[in-house]
Amino acid sequence: MTEHILSQDHHPTLRHPDRQAIGAALQSALVVLTDLALAGKHAHWNITGPHFHTLHRQLDEMVDAWRDAGDAVAERAVALGHPVDGRAALVARRSELPQLGDGPLRDHEVVAALTGILTEAVAQLRRDMDHADALDVVTGDLLHTVVGTLEQQLWMVRVQAD
């Protein structure tokens, strides 16, 4: 009878340096998605104007999608043995996304600002996706799905511009 020895290696088919690089790309994506979710809730709570109701509901749907994507990204990183950090202080330090203003936000201003934020988020996630794609097709596929979702959301926000 052959004994099976459990490996302490989280993913023995990927080289450690590759797993580290994939983990770094996933951590970067997690920062983007977490910041998006925080910005989306900020806009959701502070939006005003004649398109309040529609945008209020749309923001909730987008935030849910960003949180779900962030969860999938974080769990993929951990499955590969890479710890993740989604704490607010780290996200605030590392995020490069444009920020919304504070206080009440007019609906047309939210559409314009969110268009810019989503455009930058897609650009950053595409870089993470390209980096991960070169090392691991499974992680690349996950990030392709995330980018596809954000590009569709960007279109749906952008077409609301005055």
Secondary structure by P-SEA (a helix, b strand, c coil): cbbbbbbccccccccaaaaaaaaaaaaaaaaaaaaaaaaaaaaaacccccaaaaaaaaaaaaaaaaaaaaaaaaaaaaaacbbbbccaaaaaacccccccccccccaaaaaaaaaaaaaaaaaaaaaaaaaaaaccaaaaaaaaaaaaaaaaaaaaaaaacc
